[in-house]
Amino acid sequence: MPASAPRSEEELARLLSVITESLDEDKAENIVVLDLTGRAGFAERMVIASGLSERQISAMAQHLERRLKEENLARPQIEGDQGSDWVLMDAGDVVVHLFMPESRELYALERMWGGDFEGAAEEITVE
């Protein structure tokens, strides 16, 4: 979707649903969605999740990229998907960070983007 055409709330909800479902299916841990509305010009939401190995993180990114393309929701730009402890995916209105637990703790994006804003972070629990 072009940058000049922001997604509706319904489209954003669908995009987030596909992202969190894909990550859950790939056994991502501690999936968190941060609301960036009015606080960042680069995205409306940030999704942060952990994987237990670089291989798992890379696979989660590849699966998510495929799902978003199949659903015709986004063609994300990906950084760090070749053997890294941090993968960044830019899906337009949503950015996704996939971390090894140690790197997630080190970079502390939840504290940076959600800590000072009451109710900004929402942990997703999928059963």
Sequence and secondary structure as in RCSB ss.txt:
>XXXX:A:sequence
MPASAPRSEEELARLLSVITESLDEDKAENIVVLDLTGRAGFAERMVIASGLSERQISAMAQHLERRLKEENLAR
PQIEGDQGSDWVLMDAGDVVVHLFMPESRELYALERMWGGDFEGAAEEITVE
>XXXX:A:secstr
  TTS   HHHHHHHHHHHHHHHHHTT EEEEEEE TTT SS SEEEEEE SSHHHHHHHHHHHHHHHHHTTS  
 EEES SS SEEEEE SSEEEEEE HHHHHHH HHHHHHTTSTT EEE    
